[in-house]
Amino acid sequence: MSGTATGRAVEETAAGTSAPDAPVRPGRFLARAAGGAAGLTVVAALLGLLRDQAIARLFGASHASDAFLIAWTVPEMAATLLIEDGMALLLVPAFSLALTRRAAGDHARDPVRALVADTLPRLFAALACAGGLLVWGAPWAVGVLAPGLDDPRLAVDCTRLTAVTVLTFGITGYFSAALRAHGRFLAPAGVYIAYNIGIIGMTLALHSLWGVRAAAAGVAVGSLLMILTLLPTFLRLMPRRRGRRAARERGPALLGAAVLAPVVLFVVSRQSQVLVERFLASSLPDGAISHLNYAQKVAQLPMVLSMMICTVTFPVVARAMAAGDGEGARRRVERDLALAGTVVLLGAATVLGCARPIVEVLFQRGAFDAADTAATAGVMRVYALGLLGHTLVGALCRPFFSAGRPTWYPLGAMGAGLLVTTVAGLFLTGPFGVDGIAAANAVGISTAALLMLLGLGSRAVAVRTGAVVASLARPVAAAAVAAAACRLATELVPGPSAGLAAGCLAAPTAFVLTGLALRAPEAVHLLALIRQRFPHGR
């Protein structure tokens, strides 16, 4: 099929005029999918806050919480590599091509079934071996992650319990990528609800017997619940075997080492920002790692919501690239960057203005005292400065890898950003402590985002860099005004809860009014953008 014919077939399939199992449909479908997925993401985020509240209340910012958070590095890395970025960047284009080949109808064996048969068993075996090695090498892993710990035994025990996520997150990520390519977004968005329920339940039920090890066991239980959440839908989407065939037809060859290596290394380098932070913080007094973790979890909530836009539209970009529709992919990517950037900037303004009351309302109880609140709020404000960079990196990596071709540029950009983070952290940790570590993170990730934006047009999707920068400049100015208004509101209204409510009202009000004054449609018509700017090819 020619590129033009393929493009028409993709447009017809995406529009719902053919292929009843079409993986991606634009317009209202994508808007509803983004809204539904965002709703489940909010529920999962609230449960994540409840999880962090439980751990903060029971263990505070202490040696026990630091030990758990060192072990938490394993599921954090596994989630990024195996559920969110890595597996999705590899498998969404692979399943998209398989679905395109299925629509052509000229294959003896269903291409989707062939892809699953060729990749899932090998993935399971490789991840099971990797998880077993991590259990065996847990003392070495803890020594590398946190060499400054006085007594690493608790961290080693927790790491062995969380090591199961290497396998379970891999299977979860595989199922999620397959479902997203088929246009099923709600079940993948709901896996973190099951995950957090498992952690909360185990922590509350067994903390008196196992201490912080109960939370680590909850990570393992929650990860199993994630698989069970996706398994029924995945099985329904897989075509049944239609008799025996003499010749075995292999699935699309999109997962070879040439494609796999740059994606895996990029995701590892991106997640290594956290490894650098914890390495530097392990030499600071007890509680430093915990302050960084609590601040990062809350500060990144706006980024998580903004990335749902790119998650839902990534299959659209992959299908456009598979069909040779470069212009459609460019328009889609530019719209996504503008909308995701606007959402995260509004969230960053709220975090900057309301940091202290947010932490006080969420965490200041039990073993988590006022000093912990002050330290965590300070780190949150610094982290917020890098939220736009984090969002742009997450959004830009998708078009780089959407065509299923090997590309090393994102790894180079992320490596440069990681180098900036490391060098800045070494210089800033001594005089500024955890605030210096957070500042290094913000500078490093912003460097990586800038390099990726500059390189995208010539290497993947021909976005107009100037247009992207212009679409973000006015929301940045609106966010600065909104942050100041939010901070003023929290100081004028007494009481943490009332001050937080006032700040959360002042931030979006000031953001929209400033956007109106600056004639920034991305800020003023945010809801309209979500509803109107999803059509593909329009």
C-alpha positions in Angstrom: 0.0 0.0 0.0 1.4 3.4 -0.9 2.1 6.1 1.6 -0.9 8.1 0.4 -3.3 5.2 0.4 -2.0 4.1 3.8 -2.6 7.6 5.1 -6.2 7.5 3.8 -6.8 4.1 5.4 -5.5 5.4 8.7 -7.7 8.5 8.6 -10.7 6.3 7.8 -9.9 3.8 10.5 -9.3 6.6 13.0 -12.5 8.3 12.1 -14.4 5.1 12.8 -15.5 4.5 9.2 -13.8 1.1 9.0 -12.0 -1.4 11.1 -14.3 -1.8 14.2 -11.3 -2.4 16.4 -9.6 0.8 15.3 -7.0 1.7 17.9 -7.3 5.4 17.7 -10.3 7.7 17.0 -10.0 11.5 17.1 -12.2 14.3 18.1 -14.7 13.6 20.9 -13.3 10.1 21.5 -9.9 11.4 22.4 -11.4 14.2 24.5 -13.5 11.7 26.5 -10.6 9.3 26.8 -8.3 12.1 28.1 -11.0 13.2 30.5 -11.7 9.7 31.8 -8.1 8.8 32.1 -7.4 12.1 33.9 -10.3 11.4 36.3 -8.8 8.0 37.2 -5.4 9.6 37.5 -6.7 12.1 40.0 -8.2 9.2 42.0 -4.9 7.4 41.9 -3.0 10.5 42.9 -5.3 11.1 45.8 -4.7 7.5 46.9 -1.0 8.1 46.4 -1.2 11.1 48.8 -3.1 8.9 51.3 -0.3 6.3 51.0 2.3 9.0 51.6 0.3 10.4 54.5 0.1 7.0 56.1 3.9 6.4 55.8 4.6 10.0 57.0 2.3 9.6 60.0 3.7 6.1 61.0 7.4 6.7 60.2 7.8 10.4 59.8 11.1 11.5 58.2 13.4 9.0 59.8 15.9 6.2 59.2 12.9 3.8 58.6 11.3 6.1 56.0 14.6 6.7 54.3 15.2 2.9 54.1 11.8 2.4 52.4 12.4 5.2 50.0 15.7 3.8 49.0 13.9 0.5 48.2 11.2 2.6 46.5 13.8 3.5 43.9 13.3 0.0 42.4 9.5 0.4 41.6 10.1 4.1 40.6 12.7 3.0 38.1 10.6 0.1 37.0 7.4 2.2 36.6 9.2 4.7 34.3 11.0 2.0 32.3 8.4 -0.7 32.1 5.0 1.0 32.5 5.1 4.6 31.4 7.9 5.7 29.1 10.1 2.7 28.0 7.5 0.0 27.3 5.0 2.5 25.8 7.6 4.1 23.5 8.5 0.7 22.2 5.2 -1.1 22.1 2.6 1.5 21.1 4.3 2.0 17.7 4.7 -1.8 17.4 1.1 -2.5 18.1 0.0 0.4 16.0 1.9 -1.1 13.0 0.5 -4.5 13.7 -3.1 -3.1 13.7 -2.4 -1.3 10.5 -1.2 -4.5 8.9 -4.3 -6.3 10.3 -6.5 -3.7 8.6 -4.8 -4.4 5.3 -6.0 -8.0 5.7 -3.3 -9.7 3.6 -1.6 -11.8 6.3 -2.0 -15.5 6.9 -1.6 -15.0 10.7 -3.0 -12.1 12.7 -0.2 -9.6 13.1 -1.3 -8.6 16.6 -1.3 -12.2 17.8 2.1 -12.7 16.1 3.5 -9.7 17.9 2.3 -11.0 21.3 3.6 -14.5 20.7 7.0 -13.3 19.6 7.6 -10.8 22.4 5.6 -11.6 25.6 7.2 -14.9 26.6 10.7 -13.6 26.1 9.9 -10.4 28.0 8.5 -12.5 30.9 11.6 -14.7 31.1 14.0 -11.8 30.9 12.3 -9.8 33.6 12.0 -12.8 35.9 15.7 -13.3 35.7 16.4 -9.6 36.3 14.1 -9.6 39.4 15.8 -12.6 40.8 19.2 -11.0 40.3 18.0 -7.9 42.1 16.9 -10.0 45.1 20.3 -11.7 45.3 22.2 -8.4 44.8 20.1 -6.2 47.1 23.0 -5.4 49.4 25.1 -4.2 46.5 22.3 -2.2 45.1 21.6 -0.4 48.3 25.4 0.3 48.7 25.4 2.0 45.3 22.1 3.9 45.8 22.9 5.2 49.3 26.5 4.7 50.3 26.1 7.1 53.2 23.7 5.0 55.2 25.0 4.0 58.6 23.0 0.7 58.8 21.7 -0.5 55.4 20.1 -3.8 56.6 16.5 -2.4 56.7 16.9 -0.9 53.2 18.2 -4.3 51.9 15.1 -6.1 53.3 12.8 -3.6 51.7 14.6 -3.7 48.4 14.2 -7.5 48.3 10.5 -7.1 48.8 10.1 -4.4 46.1 12.2 -6.4 43.6 9.1 -8.3 42.4 8.0 -5.1 40.6 10.7 -5.7 37.9 8.5 -8.6 36.7 5.0 -7.3 37.6 5.5 -3.8 36.3 6.9 -5.2 33.0 3.8 -7.3 32.4 1.6 -4.3 33.5 3.4 -2.1 31.0 3.1 -4.6 28.2 -0.7 -4.9 28.7 -1.0 -1.1 29.1 0.7 -0.4 25.8 -1.4 -3.0 24.0 -4.6 -1.5 25.4 -3.6 2.1 24.6 -2.8 1.1 21.0 -6.3 -0.3 20.8 -7.8 2.9 22.1 -8.5 1.5 25.6 -7.2 4.2 28.1 -9.3 3.8 31.2 -8.0 0.4 32.4 -4.3 1.5 32.1 -5.1 4.7 33.9 -6.7 2.7 36.7 -3.7 0.5 37.5 -2.2 2.9 40.1 -5.5 2.9 42.0 -5.1 -0.9 42.6 -1.4 -0.4 43.3 -1.9 2.2 46.0 -4.8 0.2 47.6 -2.3 -2.7 48.0 0.3 -0.5 49.6 -2.1 1.3 51.9 -3.8 -1.9 53.0 -0.6 -3.8 53.8 1.0 -0.8 55.6 -2.0 -0.2 57.8 -2.6 -3.9 58.5 1.0 -5.0 59.2 3.1 -2.0 60.3 2.9 -3.0 64.0 4.4 -6.4 63.2 6.8 -5.6 60.3 7.5 -1.9 60.6 8.3 -0.2 57.3 8.7 -3.6 55.7 4.9 -3.8 55.6 4.9 -0.9 53.1 7.5 -2.7 51.0 5.4 -5.8 51.0 2.5 -3.6 50.0 4.4 -2.6 46.9 4.7 -6.2 45.8 1.0 -6.9 46.5 -0.2 -3.7 44.8 1.9 -4.6 41.7 0.1 -7.9 41.4 -3.2 -6.2 41.6 -2.2 -4.0 38.7 -1.8 -7.1 36.5 -5.2 -8.4 37.5 -6.8 -5.0 36.7 -5.6 -5.2 33.0 -5.7 -9.0 32.3 -9.4 -9.4 31.5 -9.4 -6.5 28.9 -6.1 -7.7 27.4 -7.5 -11.2 26.9 -10.6 -9.9 25.3 -8.6 -7.8 22.7 -6.4 -10.7 21.7 -7.7 -12.5 18.6 -8.4 -16.2 18.9 -6.2 -18.7 17.1 -7.9 -19.8 13.9 -6.6 -23.3 13.2 -3.1 -24.6 12.7 -0.8 -23.1 10.0 2.2 -24.8 8.5 4.3 -21.7 8.2 4.9 -19.5 11.2 4.7 -15.8 10.4 6.6 -13.6 12.8 5.3 -10.3 14.1 6.6 -6.9 13.2 10.3 -6.6 13.7 10.1 -3.4 15.8 11.7 -4.6 19.0 15.2 -5.4 17.9 18.3 -4.3 19.8 18.7 -1.3 17.4 15.4 0.2 18.5 15.4 -1.2 22.1 18.7 0.2 23.2 18.2 3.9 22.7 14.7 3.8 24.3 15.9 1.8 27.4 19.0 4.0 27.8 17.0 7.2 27.5 14.5 6.1 30.1 17.2 4.9 32.5 19.1 8.2 32.1 15.9 10.2 32.7 15.1 8.2 35.9 18.7 8.6 37.0 17.9 12.1 38.0 16.3 10.5 41.1 19.3 8.2 41.6 21.6 11.3 41.7 19.3 13.0 44.2 19.2 10.1 46.6 23.0 9.5 46.2 23.6 13.1 47.2 21.0 13.2 50.0 22.3 10.0 51.6 25.2 12.0 53.1 22.8 14.6 54.6 21.1 14.1 58.0 18.3 11.5 58.4 15.1 12.6 56.8 16.7 14.4 53.8 15.6 11.7 51.3 12.1 11.7 52.8 11.8 15.5 52.4 12.9 15.2 48.8 10.4 12.4 48.2 7.4 14.0 49.8 8.1 17.3 48.0 8.6 15.6 44.6 5.4 13.5 44.9 3.2 16.5 45.5 5.0 18.9 43.1 4.8 16.4 40.2 1.0 16.0 40.4 0.4 18.7 37.8 2.9 17.0 35.5 1.1 13.7 35.8 -2.2 15.3 34.8 -0.7 17.2 31.9 1.0 14.1 30.5 -2.4 12.3 30.2 -2.9 14.5 27.1 0.2 13.1 25.5 -0.5 9.6 26.6 -3.9 9.6 24.9 -2.7 11.2 21.7 0.6 9.2 21.4 -1.1 6.4 19.4 -2.4 9.1 17.0 1.1 10.3 16.4 2.4 6.7 16.0 -0.3 5.9 13.5 0.3 9.1 11.5 4.1 8.4 11.4 3.3 4.8 10.3 1.2 6.2 7.5 3.7 8.8 6.4 1.5 11.7 7.5 4.3 14.0 8.7 2.1 17.1 8.6 -0.6 15.6 10.7 2.0 14.4 13.2 3.5 17.9 13.4 0.1 19.6 14.1 -0.7 17.0 16.7 2.6 17.4 18.5 2.5 21.2 18.5 -1.0 21.2 20.0 0.0 18.7 22.6 3.0 20.7 23.7 1.0 23.9 24.0 -1.8 22.3 26.0 0.3 20.1 28.2 2.6 23.1 29.0 -0.3 25.3 29.9 -1.8 22.7 32.3 1.5 22.1 34.1 2.2 25.8 34.4 -1.1 26.4 36.1 -0.2 23.6 38.5 3.3 24.9 39.0 1.9 28.3 40.0 -0.3 26.7 42.6 2.5 24.6 44.0 4.8 27.7 44.2 2.1 29.8 46.0 0.6 27.1 48.3 3.6 24.9 49.1 3.6 25.3 52.9 -0.2 24.9 53.5 -0.2 21.9 51.1 2.4 20.1 53.1 0.9 21.2 56.4 -2.6 19.9 55.5 -1.4 16.7 53.8 1.4 15.5 56.1 1.8 17.4 59.4 0.6 14.9 61.8 2.0 12.1 63.9 5.8 11.7 63.5 5.8 14.4 60.7 6.4 17.7 62.6 6.5 21.5 61.7 10.3 21.3 60.9 9.6 18.6 58.3 6.8 20.7 56.9 9.1 23.7 56.4 11.9 21.6 54.8 9.5 19.8 52.5 7.7 23.0 51.4 11.0 24.7 50.6 12.0 21.8 48.4 8.6 21.8 46.7 8.9 25.4 45.6 12.3 24.6 44.0 11.0 21.5 42.3 8.1 23.5 40.8 10.6 25.5 38.8 11.5 22.4 36.8 7.9 21.1 36.2 7.7 22.6 32.7 11.0 20.9 31.8 9.8 17.6 33.1 6.6 17.8 31.1 8.3 18.8 27.9 10.8 16.0 28.2 7.9 13.5 28.7 6.0 15.0 25.7 8.9 15.4 23.3 10.3 11.8 23.7 7.1 10.4 22.3 7.4 11.9 18.8 11.1 11.0 18.7 10.3 7.3 19.2 6.9 7.2 17.5 8.2 5.9 14.1 9.8 2.8 15.6 13.2 3.8 14.2 16.4 3.9 16.2 17.3 7.4 17.3 20.0 8.3 19.8 19.4 12.0 20.0 17.0 11.9 23.0 19.6 9.9 25.0 22.3 12.5 24.2 20.0 15.4 25.3 19.0 13.5 28.5 22.6 12.6 29.2 23.6 16.3 28.9 20.8 17.2 31.3 21.9 14.5 33.7 25.4 15.7 33.6 24.2 19.3 34.5 22.1 17.8 37.4 25.1 15.9 38.7 27.6 18.8 38.5 25.2 21.3 39.9 24.2 18.9 42.7 27.8 18.5 43.7 28.3 22.2 44.0 24.9 23.1 45.6 24.3 20.3 48.1 26.9 21.5 50.5 25.8 25.1 50.9 22.0 24.6 50.3 21.3 21.0 51.3 18.1 19.4 49.9 17.1 22.7 48.3 20.4 22.6 46.3 19.6 19.1 45.1 16.1 20.1 43.9 17.6 23.2 42.1 20.1 20.9 40.3 17.2 18.7 39.2 15.3 21.7 37.8 18.3 23.0 35.9 19.2 19.6 34.5 15.8 18.6 33.3 15.2 22.1 31.7 18.5 21.7 29.8 17.4 18.3 28.5 14.0 19.7 27.5 15.6 22.6 25.6 17.9 20.3 23.7 15.1 17.9 22.8 12.9 20.7 21.5 15.7 22.1 19.3 16.5 18.7 17.8 13.0 17.4 17.2 12.3 19.3 14.0 15.3 18.0 12.1 15.3 14.4 13.5 11.7 13.2 13.9 8.6 15.5 13.5 9.1 18.8 11.8 7.6 21.0 14.6 8.1 24.8 14.4 10.3 25.5 17.4 9.5 29.2 17.3 5.7 28.5 17.3 6.1 26.1 20.3 8.1 28.7 22.3 5.6 31.4 21.5 2.7 29.2 22.6 4.4 28.7 26.0 5.7 32.2 26.6 2.4 33.8 27.6 1.3 30.9 29.9 4.7 31.3 31.6 4.0 34.9 32.3 0.5 34.1 33.5 1.9 31.4 35.8 4.3 33.9 37.4 1.4 36.3 38.2 -0.8 33.4 39.4 2.0 32.2 41.8 2.3 35.6 43.4 -1.5 35.9 43.8 -1.7 32.5 45.3 1.1 33.2 47.8 -0.5 36.4 48.8 -3.9 34.7 49.3 -2.4 32.0 51.6 -0.7 34.7 53.7 -3.8 36.9 54.1 -6.2 34.0 55.1 -5.4 32.5 58.5 -5.3 28.8 59.0 -3.6 26.2 56.7 -6.9 24.7 55.3 -8.6 28.1 54.7 -5.3 29.5 53.3 -4.9 26.6 51.0 -8.5 26.9 49.7 -7.9 30.7 49.1 -4.7 30.0 47.2 -6.2 27.3 45.1 -9.0 29.7 44.1 -6.6 32.7 43.5 -4.1 30.8 41.3 -6.5 29.8 38.4 -8.3 33.1 38.6 -5.1 35.1 38.3 -3.9 32.7 35.6 -7.0 33.1 33.4 -7.2 36.9 33.9 -3.5 37.3 33.1 -3.9 35.1 30.0 -6.9 37.2 28.9 -4.8 40.4 29.3 -2.0 38.8 27.3 -4.4 37.3 24.7 -3.2 33.7 25.4 -5.8 31.3 24.1 -4.0 28.3 25.7 -4.7 29.8 29.2 -8.1 31.5 28.6 -9.8 28.7 26.7 -8.2 25.7 28.4 -11.4 23.6 28.6 -12.2 24.6 25.0 -8.8 23.5 23.9 -9.3 20.1 25.5 -12.6 19.7 23.7 -11.8 21.3 20.3 -8.1 20.8 19.6 -8.0 17.0 19.5 -9.1 16.4 15.9 -6.4 14.8 13.9 -5.5 16.2 10.5 -7.6 19.4 11.1 
